[in-house]
Each structure stands twice: as C-alpha cells, then as structure tokens.
C-alpha cells in the first residue's frame, strides 16, 4: 500500500517575497516540495546548532527489542524462537550489519535519515481518510467573561489571537520550545500557517506552503458557514484587524449565509485516492482552481458550525468528525470543514470552540503552544484587542465553487462514506478526583502514573473477557532535541509493568510489595521514555534498516516473526499533551481491535482520559477499568504513606 520514493534532496531557501504563482494542483508531487517552504527566520540557525538524529547502535537496539518482546510473548517457546531470529539478524553473517551500514551511509548523506520515510510511510502515503484515522482535536474552555459571548465574537477573538501569534512567529518574536536541557527543533512551525495538504494522484500527498508572498497576499482567513466558503482579509496594509472589526466581518458572514450550500468540504474527508481524483476534477475548472488556491494559501480556516454541543463527549465528537445526520446517513458537519488545513478552528453556535489539526508534517505540540498562547492572551483583560480603523473595510468575499453533476455525485458519496466512518466510532471520557499535585506528593512521575493506570485497566479488561494481549502499547516521545526530529516510540509494556499489574489483583501480594513493584515499573518507564527522547528506541531504527533493503533482496526472517509483528500492533495508542485551556483532547485508534487513549496529567486536581475505539470494542468497559485503576493506584500510595507515618 505504501510506496517508496527516491532520495530526497534538501535545499534551503532564504525568506524572500516570491512572485505570485498558481502551483499545479493535479500534477506529480514536486521533488522539492518540503524544501520550498521557507524557514522561520530566527529558527534557521538551528540547522547548524542542533545535532542530527543519530542512528542507534545495532546491538543496543536488538537488546532493547528482546527486552520489549518478553512480556508480549504467549509462550516461552515463542519468545525463544524470536530471540533466535534477532540473534541471527544481528550476527556477523546476518543481514543486520549490512543494513546498519547502509543506514549509517544514508545518515551521512542527509540532514535527517528518517524524515522522508516517516513523512510518507506514516502520513502522506496513508490512503484512508484523515478524519478519525489521523487528525486530532482540542476542545477549548469557555469564552472569557470580559469578552462578548456571541459565536461571532468567539471566532473574532481566535482569529486575532492566531494572527498575532503568526505575526510574532514570522517576525522572529517566538522563543524556541525546549526543556532545561536545551532547545527543541522548531522546523515544523513553518507548516502551521499559509499552507495546506494536497491530495496526490499517484499515491502520495504533499503539503504546499505559500509563505513568502507579498503583504497583500498574506494573512487572509477562510471562513466556512453552512458549507459556503468566504475569504476574509485579516490583515490590511500590514495591520491585523481588531476584534471589533473581525467580529463585524464574521457577523456579516453569519447574516449573509442563511441556507445550505453544496458541501464541497466533505470531499477532503474521503479516502485520499478518491479525494485526489475529485480534487483534480474540481481544479480543472479555472474558477474552482482559484478558490482552491485561496484556501490553500489562507493563514488558517475557521469553521462556523451550526452544532450546539454541551457535554465533553458531544463537544469532542463534533470537533473530531462534525455532526452526523442519522436520518439521511450524511456527515453534515464535515461539509463545513476543509480537513487538509493544519489549523482549523471550529466555533459552534453556542460559542463553544476548538481546533481540528491535520497531522502529516507537524505534530500536535506546536499547535498546543499556539492555542495555549492565544487563549492565554484572550483570557487577559489587558491583551491588545486592536483599535478599529476609520477606513471602511472590504466585505468578506464569497467563494462559491462551480459544482457540476460529477462533483455533486462525489459529495453524496463522500458524505455517506464519512458518515459510515464516524458512526463506526465509540468514545468515553473520564476525570479522576485527584491530579498532578497528589501524584507528585507521592514522588511519582505523573506520566508514568497515568501509563500504569492504563496498563492495569487494560489487563483487567482482557482478563474479564478471557482474552490474550494481542499487541503493544505505543506512547509518543518527542525527538525534537534533534534537527527535524519528530517522535520515537516508548514501548510501554515491560516485564516490570506486567509484574505490578499481576500483583494488584493477587491477594497473596502485600500492599508494600505492590508498591515496590509499582516503583520498579514506573522507574523502567522513565528509563525508556528518556531513551526514546534521545532517539534510542526500537521502532524507528528497525524501520530504517528495513527500508535499506534493495529491490530483490529477501526480507529478514525477523521482520515476519509473529511476536515481533505483534509487538508493533498498537492495540493501545497513547499520548499526552497539556493545556489548562483544553477540557477535551483526542484522536482515533490506530488498529481495528485497539483503543486510542488521550490523557492529560498537568491539572493539579484531576487526570483527564478520553478513549476512542470502534463500536464493537468494549469502550465504556475499558474506561470503567481506567477509573477503577486510578482509584486503586491512589489508595495503594495513600495507604503506604499512612503506614509510614
């Protein structure tokens, strides 16, 4: 399903204003598509200051692999057989040494040995819908009380805040992310604004950046209401419009859009090959091609949805995949979206709001920071909301596609397919009665604590259903300490976590011993997390060596080993971000028999869990076990602390 590309040649381009042009929307993917996006000015120096992602030592990776396979083996014989294949792969006569040498050679010739492969294998070559399968969402807290409470005012505040962040980013006023150990790579921030994912006709998508155009072509926003697209100039003569001006402009769109328009936006939610064909048909009309260019080059998009979700799950689902119409089997909400935009704000008719993010060339942490800062600014009564100009503003411009019978048929098919996809999903949500403050008082890493909750809950779920564990647990670790770094896998399941989980329901094990086993499991999790963040994981290295196979060469036996393959079947896909402005956050499961577990550990008074899965999976039952495990972990630690007093 996923194709390989010839080597990608990196070239740097200075940040200059470029002559306006209309890039091809239907041709093959440009060879230098990624290099064509200009770097952020004050982060360009990271190209020389940050280290490159290392190729791990082969022996070390294979030892880590063995350790990670042990708890996932269904029998001692299965583990022994896998170890033999690992040893054969890593021996002098095995193929591992040859593939390692090729990978090292590749790393010496490129700025990032993994980037091209990860872009295409992880995202751009993936052909199923990005909705549910790839895209993520954040739900925002309420509109601050000192601001007007209408949906137009809500959208206006987000628009101005995002434009201010964009201005600061492009003018070099945004400081780099990082930890006390150093800066993080900021390269993917260039894919936040003024860009869009493009569906490829030949099995591979790409993203196009329009950053670098003249002032008049920068900073427009796309607003969508009742499926109708509008162009709103958020920056005029270099000045960001005030919130009052933006609110009037957006209210004009509300008032001028009283009926439904053809839902062209739902086409973006289709299978990528289907969308590529529909996109090519749209772009064949010059008028439509101009609209597509305007959407692609917009700073960001705001979807003004007619939904009024009021609960965490309703809000989450509306953000994640839009409203659904069971009576017509239509994905009505997705008609009002353009899911290829990396930043798509969504404002509902009750002024609830959030973001839907396209994930291919930028992970979630940059948009977390952007949203967090924008929402911090809006919550601050001293934030500069801008002063209206005395000069009359141009009205928003409607962008009405030419919709022929072919496109109407495509819209109907896309809406039905998107409905079927979204309706196949189940979701649950839980807040614990304690949070980071209590966990840190127990001297435990909040992330390790949350992961042990998940492990205990999942083991109990399997035990209750008499099932074996048929996959591993994926947790994302950032590798942004390296130039162009993105993520590595923390293989959460360990012999230590299994020993702790087993002890929790074994009446023969004392609370003191359970606590010691928990400590050992949490300590091992921290060790693995630090190693993954340093690029010393298993999965990216094993992928890199496999990709070094040449045409006609046999795939090493290890890669087809049942236990090895099971270890990469991510039945639990987990990740955490934090903003105190996000009461909702999530994404979809990555395998049919799995769960997506989004969690937050940054609140002092609560942990937040959202679980997604297909409907046939015991979603609420799993969440009930998460809630029970969270209480059991707290009681275990509270009881041990009390016994020590």
Secondary structure as the mmCIF struct_conf table of DSSP 4:
data_model
#
loop_
_struct_conf.conf_type_id
_struct_conf.id
_struct_conf.beg_label_comp_id
_struct_conf.beg_label_asym_id
_struct_conf.beg_label_seq_id
_struct_conf.end_label_comp_id
_struct_conf.end_label_asym_id
_struct_conf.end_label_seq_id
HELX_LH_PP_P HELX_LH_PP_P1 UNK A 2 UNK A 4
HELX_LH_PP_P HELX_LH_PP_P2 UNK A 6 UNK A 10
BEND BEND1 UNK A 25 UNK A 27
HELX_LH_PP_P HELX_LH_PP_P3 UNK A 28 UNK A 30
TURN_TY1_P TURN_TY1_P1 UNK A 31 UNK A 36
BEND BEND2 UNK A 37 UNK A 37
HELX_LH_PP_P HELX_LH_PP_P4 UNK A 38 UNK A 40
HELX_RH_3T_P HELX_RH_3T_P1 UNK A 41 UNK A 43
TURN_TY1_P TURN_TY1_P2 UNK A 44 UNK A 45
HELX_RH_AL_P HELX_RH_AL_P1 UNK A 46 UNK A 49
BEND BEND3 UNK A 50 UNK A 50
HELX_LH_PP_P HELX_LH_PP_P5 UNK A 51 UNK A 57
HELX_RH_AL_P HELX_RH_AL_P2 UNK A 58 UNK A 70
TURN_TY1_P TURN_TY1_P3 UNK A 71 UNK A 72
BEND BEND4 UNK A 74 UNK A 75
HELX_RH_AL_P HELX_RH_AL_P3 UNK A 76 UNK A 90
BEND BEND5 UNK A 91 UNK A 91
TURN_TY1_P TURN_TY1_P4 UNK A 92 UNK A 93
BEND BEND6 UNK A 94 UNK A 94
HELX_RH_AL_P HELX_RH_AL_P4 UNK A 95 UNK A 109
BEND BEND7 UNK A 110 UNK A 111
BEND BEND8 UNK A 113 UNK A 114
HELX_RH_AL_P HELX_RH_AL_P5 UNK A 115 UNK A 118
HELX_RH_PI_P HELX_RH_PI_P1 UNK A 119 UNK A 124
TURN_TY1_P TURN_TY1_P5 UNK A 125 UNK A 125
BEND BEND9 UNK A 128 UNK A 128
BEND BEND10 UNK A 130 UNK A 130
TURN_TY1_P TURN_TY1_P6 UNK A 131 UNK A 134
STRN STRN1 UNK A 136 UNK A 139
HELX_LH_PP_P HELX_LH_PP_P6 UNK A 142 UNK A 144
TURN_TY1_P TURN_TY1_P7 UNK A 145 UNK A 146
BEND BEND11 UNK A 147 UNK A 147
BEND BEND12 UNK A 150 UNK A 150
HELX_RH_AL_P HELX_RH_AL_P6 UNK A 151 UNK A 170
TURN_TY1_P TURN_TY1_P8 UNK A 171 UNK A 172
BEND BEND13 UNK A 174 UNK A 174
HELX_LH_PP_P HELX_LH_PP_P7 UNK A 175 UNK A 177
STRN STRN2 UNK A 178 UNK A 179
TURN_TY1_P TURN_TY1_P9 UNK A 180 UNK A 181
STRN STRN3 UNK A 182 UNK A 183
HELX_LH_PP_P HELX_LH_PP_P8 UNK A 184 UNK A 185
HELX_RH_3T_P HELX_RH_3T_P2 UNK A 187 UNK A 191
BEND BEND14 UNK A 192 UNK A 194
STRN STRN4 UNK A 195 UNK A 198
TURN_TY1_P TURN_TY1_P10 UNK A 201 UNK A 202
BEND BEND15 UNK A 203 UNK A 203
STRN STRN5 UNK A 206 UNK A 209
TURN_TY1_P TURN_TY1_P11 UNK A 211 UNK A 212
HELX_RH_3T_P HELX_RH_3T_P3 UNK A 215 UNK A 217
BEND BEND16 UNK A 218 UNK A 219
STRN STRN6 UNK A 220 UNK A 225
TURN_TY1_P TURN_TY1_P12 UNK A 226 UNK A 227
STRN STRN7 UNK A 228 UNK A 233
BEND BEND17 UNK A 234 UNK A 234
STRN STRN8 UNK A 235 UNK A 236
TURN_TY1_P TURN_TY1_P13 UNK A 237 UNK A 238
STRN STRN9 UNK A 239 UNK A 240
HELX_LH_PP_P HELX_LH_PP_P9 UNK A 241 UNK A 242
HELX_RH_AL_P HELX_RH_AL_P7 UNK A 243 UNK A 256
BEND BEND18 UNK A 259 UNK A 259
HELX_RH_3T_P HELX_RH_3T_P4 UNK A 264 UNK A 269
BEND BEND19 UNK A 270 UNK A 270
HELX_RH_AL_P HELX_RH_AL_P8 UNK A 272 UNK A 283
TURN_TY1_P TURN_TY1_P14 UNK A 284 UNK A 284
BEND BEND20 UNK A 285 UNK A 285
HELX_RH_AL_P HELX_RH_AL_P9 UNK A 286 UNK A 297
BEND BEND21 UNK A 298 UNK A 299
STRN STRN10 UNK A 301 UNK A 304
BEND BEND22 UNK A 311 UNK A 311
HELX_RH_AL_P HELX_RH_AL_P10 UNK A 312 UNK A 321
STRN STRN11 UNK A 325 UNK A 325
TURN_TY1_P TURN_TY1_P15 UNK A 326 UNK A 329
STRN STRN12 UNK A 330 UNK A 330
HELX_RH_3T_P HELX_RH_3T_P5 UNK A 332 UNK A 336
TURN_TY1_P TURN_TY1_P16 UNK A 339 UNK A 340
BEND BEND23 UNK A 341 UNK A 342
STRN STRN13 UNK A 344 UNK A 347
TURN_TY1_P TURN_TY1_P17 UNK A 349 UNK A 350
BEND BEND24 UNK A 351 UNK A 351
STRN STRN14 UNK A 353 UNK A 357
BEND BEND25 UNK A 360 UNK A 362
HELX_RH_AL_P HELX_RH_AL_P11 UNK A 364 UNK A 379
BEND BEND26 UNK A 380 UNK A 380
TURN_TY1_P TURN_TY1_P18 UNK A 381 UNK A 382
BEND BEND27 UNK A 383 UNK A 383
BEND BEND28 UNK A 390 UNK A 391
HELX_LH_PP_P HELX_LH_PP_P10 UNK A 392 UNK A 396
STRN STRN15 UNK A 397 UNK A 399
HELX_RH_AL_P HELX_RH_AL_P12 UNK A 405 UNK A 423
TURN_TY1_P TURN_TY1_P19 UNK A 424 UNK A 424
STRN STRN16 UNK A 425 UNK A 431
BEND BEND29 UNK A 433 UNK A 433
HELX_RH_AL_P HELX_RH_AL_P13 UNK A 436 UNK A 441
TURN_TY1_P TURN_TY1_P20 UNK A 442 UNK A 443
HELX_RH_AL_P HELX_RH_AL_P14 UNK A 446 UNK A 465
TURN_TY1_P TURN_TY1_P21 UNK A 466 UNK A 466
BEND BEND30 UNK A 471 UNK A 471
STRN STRN17 UNK A 472 UNK A 478
TURN_TY1_P TURN_TY1_P22 UNK A 480 UNK A 481
BEND BEND31 UNK A 482 UNK A 482
TURN_TY1_P TURN_TY1_P23 UNK A 483 UNK A 484
STRN STRN18 UNK A 487 UNK A 491
HELX_RH_AL_P HELX_RH_AL_P15 UNK A 495 UNK A 504
TURN_TY1_P TURN_TY1_P24 UNK A 505 UNK A 505
TURN_TY1_P TURN_TY1_P25 UNK A 507 UNK A 508
BEND BEND32 UNK A 509 UNK A 509
HELX_RH_AL_P HELX_RH_AL_P16 UNK A 511 UNK A 533
TURN_TY1_P TURN_TY1_P26 UNK A 534 UNK A 535
BEND BEND33 UNK A 538 UNK A 538
HELX_RH_AL_P HELX_RH_AL_P17 UNK A 539 UNK A 547
TURN_TY1_P TURN_TY1_P27 UNK A 548 UNK A 548
HELX_LH_PP_P HELX_LH_PP_P11 UNK A 549 UNK A 550
TURN_TY1_P TURN_TY1_P28 UNK A 551 UNK A 552
HELX_LH_PP_P HELX_LH_PP_P12 UNK A 553 UNK A 556
HELX_RH_3T_P HELX_RH_3T_P6 UNK A 557 UNK A 560
HELX_RH_AL_P HELX_RH_AL_P18 UNK A 562 UNK A 567
TURN_TY1_P TURN_TY1_P29 UNK A 568 UNK A 568
STRN STRN19 UNK A 570 UNK A 576
TURN_TY1_P TURN_TY1_P30 UNK A 580 UNK A 581
BEND BEND34 UNK A 583 UNK A 583
STRN STRN20 UNK A 584 UNK A 586
BEND BEND35 UNK A 590 UNK A 591
TURN_TY1_P TURN_TY1_P31 UNK A 592 UNK A 593
STRN STRN21 UNK A 595 UNK A 600
BEND BEND36 UNK A 604 UNK A 605
STRN STRN22 UNK A 608 UNK A 614
TURN_TY1_P TURN_TY1_P32 UNK A 615 UNK A 616
BEND BEND37 UNK A 617 UNK A 617
HELX_RH_AL_P HELX_RH_AL_P19 UNK A 619 UNK A 644
#
